[in-house]
Amino acid sequence: MTMKRRQFIRTAGIGAAGAAIAAPAIAQSAPEVRWRLTSSFPKSLDTIYGASETFAKTVAELTDNRFQIQTFAGGEIVPPLQALDAVQNGTVEACQTAMYYYWGKDPTFAFATAVPFGMNSRMEDAWMYHGGGIDLFNEFLKEYNVYALPGGNTGCQMGGWFRKEIKTVADLNGLKMRIAGFAGAVMQKLGVVPQVIAGGDIYPALEKGTIDSVEWVGPYDDEKLGLNKVAQFYYYPGWWEGGAMLHFGFGIDKFNQLPKSYQAAVRTASLMANKDMQAKYDAVNPAALKRLVQAGTQLRAFSPEIMNASLKAANEVYAEVSAKNAKFKKMHDAYMAFRNDQYLWWQVAEFNYDNFMIRSR
């Protein structure tokens, strides 16, 4: 055997051994992971539910398909309003939901989605990503064994569909309205009887007269649900949702067990879904609003009387809950301080530019 041949064999042997050693290391750093995600929303609401698909697709692409998340619509694994509970008890690893659905557990949940006379969607992003909102909310979520990240926003919502005109506060008295979260408690002060109903059940409830009015999201989704077919008057603005933020929730232990690169993929995919949902709503709402009006929908603005009474009622509820819930007060104080500074800035450039452009169309 020549010297060169013996040297080649020794080198090849070392190379094979090296490959054998390296393979497990690669497998450990990029393991095959399979998760299930349950949403609070039906597949028919393609913009909201679609954000969960965007999230899962992006995670897969960022990990060369080694981290797969299978998405399920509300009701396929657990009822829509139990998505967070399914993560908390380990039924699934992840969920897509509106955190204010869990107002009954603790009203502090509402600040993650939207609160009456709160921030718009851009301000919410600023608070979450650069104002400490994500850390503050996850500090609160620790007792539920959940870690959450922003995963979408609807922008400012509409005030909802009503069978009759609502001109004064007195017109709200006794009205049965589908309205979620903190806003329900505020509306109750104005005489409304709030009802929490999942998206897929709203139309039949309004059609049968189980409820008199309903707020959902905005023109695109409301048209998909067919709400204009069972109520004529469409009010604005949805002062309880200046920007309704959705979240992806994960079991803390499951998230912490992920390799750092997979955790980064989850954060990146959540951010992508968050921005994509808002962009899509902004793209599809104008045409949907035109179609609704052409089909006979009557657009109405809430009167100044109703807006002022609603703000007064909201501030009363904030004070009442803050007085007996320290966690709520901590979140409320941080949120409102950030909101006030945001509107201090917003009134200068953004508001004046938009106001001019609206008037000059």
N, C-alpha and C positions, 0 to 999 in steps of 0.2 A: 504494500500500500504506500503510495507516494506521500510525501510530507503534506502537500497541498490538500490531498484527499482527506487525510486524517484531521487536518485543521478544519476543513469544511464540515465534517461529521460532528466534531466537537462543538462548532459554532451553531450548527443546526439544532443540536441537542439542547444547548443553552436557550436558543430561541423558542423551542417547543415548551421547555419548562417555564420560561418567562410568560408565554401565552397562557399556560395552565394557571399560573399564579394570578395573572391580570384579570382573567375572566370573572372570577368571583367578585373581585373588587368593582368591576364595571356593573355587575348584576346588583351589588349592594347599593351603589350610588344611583342606579336607574332601575329600580324594581318594577315589576308589573303590579299596578294598583288598580283595583276595580271598586268604584263607589256608586252609590245610588243617590239621586237627588229628587226629592219630592217638592213639587211646586204648590202654591196656593191658588193657581190659576188654570183655567181650561185652555186646551190647545187652540180653541177658536179665537182667543185673544192673542193673535200672533205676535204683537209687539211686546206685550208683557211676558207671556210664556216664552216667546222667541228669544228673550234675553238669557234664559236658562240654557237654551240650545247654543247660543253664541258662546256662552261661558264654557260649556262642556267641550265644544268643538275647538276653542282656543287652547284649553288645557291640553287636549290630545295633541294638537299640532305643535305645541311648545315642548312636548315631552316625547316626540317621535312615536306617539300612540301608545306609550307604555303606561300612561295614566289615563284611564278611561272613566268617564262619569256618565252613567245612564240617567236620563231625565224622565220623570213621570209627572203627568198632569194631576191637578188636585182631584182626589177621590180614587185614584188608581191604586195607591198604597194606603193612604190615610185621608180623612176628610180635609178639605182645603184649609180650614181654620185650625188644624192640628199639625201643620207642617213643622213648626218649631218644636213642638212636643215630641215629634218623631225623631228629631235630632237629639234632643235632650235625653230621651230614654234609649237611644242606640238602635232604633228600628231602621234608620237610614243614617248615612254619614253626613248628608248635606240637605239643605232646603233652600227654596227661593220663596220669600214671603214679604209681606208688609208688616213691620214690627208692631205697628199700632193695633194690629188685630189682637194682641196679647195684653191690651190695656187692663183686662180683668185680673191678670197676674200682678201687675204693678203699672200704674199710670206713667212711670218713667219710660216705658217702652215707646210711648208716642213720639218722643223727640227724635227717634231714629228715622221716622217716616215723615210726619208732618204734624204741626200743631196749629191751632187757629191763630191767624195773623202772624205767622212765622215767616221764615225766609223763602226766597224763590230758589229755583234749582241751582243756579250758579253760586249763590251764597251758601247753600247747603254743602256743595262740593268744597268751597273754600273752608268752611268750618270743619268738615270731616277730614280733609287731606292736609290742611295747614293751620287749623285752629284748635287741634286737639280732640275733635269730635270722635274720631275712630277709637282712640285710646280711652276716652272717657266712657264711651258706650260699652266697650269691651271689658272695662273694669266692672261695670254694672252687670254684664252678662256672665261673669265668672261663676256666680252662684247657680247659674242654669247650665253650667258646663258647655257653654256655646261660645264660639268665636265668630264674629260677623264682619263682613265687608260690604260697602255700598255696591249695588248691582243693577242700578237703573233708576230712572226718574221720568215722571210723566210731564213735568213742567206744571205750570199753574192749571188747576183743573176747573171744570165748569161747576156751577152751583147746583145743578141737577134738574130733573124733570118733575113737573108738577101738573096735576090734572086741572087745577084752577089757578088763576092769577093770584100772586102773593104780593100785595101792595103795602101792607102794614104789619107790624108785629102781631097784632090781634089775629091776622089771617093764619098765623102759624099755630095758634092754640089748638091742641088736640090732633094735629097732623101726624100721621104715622109715616115716618121717613126712614128709609134705609140709609144709615150713615154710620161710619165706623169710627172707632177710636175716641180720642179726647173730644172731638167735635160733637159727639153724641151727648156728652155731659153738658156742653155749652148749650146746645140746642134744647136740651131738657129745661134749662132755665127760661127759655123763651116759649115754653108750652108744647114743644114737639115731643112726640113719643118715639125715641130712637130705636131702630131695629138693626141688628148685625146679621147680614145675609151674604153668603158667598156669591161671587160673580155669576156662576152658572145658574143660580136660583132666583136671580133678580127679576127677570122678565115675567115668569109665571106669577110671582108674588104681586107685581104691579098690575098684571092683566086681570088677576082674580080679585083685586081690590083688598088684598091682605095688607098692602101698604098704599099710601096716597101719593108718595113721592119717593124719588130715589136719586142719590148722587152716585156716579160711578167714576168716570175719568174725564173724558172729553169727546169731541165729535167722532173721531175715528172708531174708538171702542164702543161708544154709546150706540152708534149706527149699527155696528156688528151685532150688538145685543138686541137691536130692534126696539129700543125704548121709545123712539119717536112714534111708534105705531100704537102705543097705549097711553101716551101723555103728550100734550100739545105744547106746553110752555116750558122753555129751556132757559134757565136763569144763570147768571154769571155775576161776579167771579166766585169760585169756590174758595172763600176766605179761610177755610179750614185746611186747605192744601195749596199753598202758594207754590209748592214744589214737592210732590209726593215721592220720596225716595224708597226704593226697594232694596232689600239686602239678601245676600247669600249667607246662610248660617251653617257652621260646621261644628261637629263635635270637637271640643278642645283637644282631647287626647288624640283623636284621629288626625287633626291638623298638625299637632306637634310631632307625631310619628313620621310625618312626611319628610323626605330629604329636603334640604334647604332649596334646592333647585325647583322642586315640585311646589314648595310653599310660594316661591317667587312666581311660578306659573299661575297659581291660584290667584295671587294678588294682581298679576297683570291681566288675567282673563276677566276678573271682576271689574277692573277699571275699564276694560274695553266694552264689556256689556253695559256698564253704567253710562258711558258716553254714547254708545250706539243707540240705546233705547230712547234717550232724549232726542237725539238727532232724527230718528225715525218718526217720532211723534210730531216734531216740528215740520217734517216733510209731508206727512199724510193728513194732518188735521185741517189745513185750509180747504182742501177739496171736499173733505167730508162735511165740513160746516156748510159749504155752498150747496151740497146735495140735500142736506137736511132742511135748509131754508126753502129750497126749491120744492121740496115735498110737503111744505106747509108748516114746518116748525116755527113757533113764535118765540123769537129771541127777546129776553127781558133782562134788564139789569136790576139787581137788588136795590131797593130804595135806600137813600141815605139814612132814613129812620131805622131800617133793618140792619144796615151795616154798623151804625153807631151802637144800637142795642146789643148786637152780637159781640162787638169789641168789649163793651162794658161787662157782659156776661162772661166772656173769656177771661178777662182779668180777675173777676171774682172767683172763678174756678181755679185759676193759677194760685191765687192767694190761699184759698181753702185747702187745696191739696198740699201746697208747700208747707203749711202750718203743721201738718201731721205726717209728712213723708220726707225725711231728710235726703234720701237719694233723689227724689223728684226735685227738691229745692236746689240741690247741687247742680243737677243737669239744667234746670230752668234758668238759674242765674247765669251760668256760663253761656247758654244758648242765646238768651235775650241780650246780654252784653255784646255778643258778637253781632247779632241781628241789628242792634241800634247803630253800631259803627258802620255796618255794611250800608244801611240806608242813608247814613250821613254822606257817604261817598256816592251812592247810587243817584241821589237827587241832583248831583252836579252834572256829570257827563251823560251817563247812560239814559236817565229819564228824559233829559232835555233833547237828546238826539232822537230817541224813539218817538217822543211826543211830536217833534217837528216832522219826522218822516211820516207818521200816521196821518197828520193833518195835511201833508202835501202830496199824498198819493194821487 
